[in-house]
Amino acid sequence: MVHALGAQASVTALARKDTSLRKASFKENKNISFNKLWIPLSSANLKSGSSAAMHHLKVLSMSVSQATQRKTLVQPLELENAKEPPLNLYKPKEPYTATIVSVESLVGPKAPGETCHIVINHGGNVPYWEGQSYGIIPPGENPKKPGLPHNVRLYSIASTRYGDSFDGKTASLCVRRAVYYDPETGKEDASKNGVCSNFLCDSKPGDKIQITGPSGKIMLLPEDDPNATHIMIATGTGVAPFRGYLRRIFMEDVPTYKFGGLAWLFLGVANSDSLLYDDEFSSYLKTFPDNFRYDKALSREQQNKNGGKMYVQDKIEEYSDEIFKLLDGGAHIYFCGLKGMMPGIQDTLKRVAEQRGENWDAKLTQLKKNKQWHVEVY
Ligand code: FAD
């Protein structure tokens, strides 16, 4: 049980399990109660300046506190006071043995390939910050080095430091099964399927798992300015670190981090059945419409303006004016997903810059220098 105390009303919220998993049904938490009513903007006569309008304005301002109340108050971890993120607490030679809590498929039947949400209990022993990765050592022998364990595979952590159960004892991963299809027959060849991703997606609650890390500093969420703009570009499982950011920003009530800026997520996947954590992101749109934007590129379902497949770079192009203005104003931009996403995106950004009479290479150098440009592709 987590107690969430808002400024204007006290709210009791059950610690929610992730609401966006396909297998788990999404239910409004019946235990949340509000003692203020929310009247939609359309019903407020804002032009008149009448006392009725002022009353509506007052009610409108309450929506902000109501939004706060919807968050889950977390008991701040020691990690909140640290100046640096934890790094490599466990190394490949001495990994930490954690336990699988749950494995759930995130995608629908029409998705090409499976992606799973995996919750791991580390008992609070392998703490991390949002945007870091864990290493996983799959069981068995390394085929290239007989007698030795497999090499470590890295996975971006998809939860906040508090984990999906808000107690700082779990970490979640978003893992796509690597399946090998014979190029000649087009049939799956299980002997060549990815070792670690299949081990993770096939694992069961209670199974033991060897983890290393946490690692990575590139994708940490800069929190020095709580009113900053964060533009997140993800393809597929690249959404993992952004799920962590967004839960910290919109789901958790963290006493030391009160977000008042803009978070804008671009997510590229094949089709609607392949969308990851869509319910969770859509719920932020409803609760925090002024602070969150969410654009999806469904390559096999939508067409770009030239009639081709809709990729994230096409969405970037659609909003390029706004994106460039936000970058000029100091916005952070993040890219995460498969390596193959970057060339198309870079080409688009370069083309847009040229159309605007700007030199992309100089702009990119400046963005990197200002630490506004964050890329983690694999
Ligand atoms: P491997 O066993 O390593 O195989 C790799 C590929 O080779 C597979 O596609 C496999 O099918 C193919 N293959 C195997 N044998 C043969 C053969 N004989 N001939 C031809 N092909 C073959 N992945 C995620 O899903 N989610 C994440 O959040 C994520 N985050 C990452 C973050 C970072 C920083 C990095 C570097 C990587 C990340 N990855 C992530 C990728 C992940 O680390 C693994 O590379 C991925 O899961 C594949 O590992 P595997 O053990 O399943 O496949």
Boltz pocket constraint, residues with backbone or C-beta under 6 A from the ligand:
constraints:
  - pocket:
      binder: B
      contacts: [[A, 133], [A, 153], [A, 154], [A, 155], [A, 156], [A, 157], [A, 174], [A, 175], [A, 176], [A, 177], [A, 178], [A, 179], [A, 180], [A, 191], [A, 192], [A, 193], [A, 194], [A, 195], [A, 196], [A, 197], [A, 198], [A, 237], [A, 238], [A, 240], [A, 376], [A, 377], [A, 378]]
      max_distance: 6.0
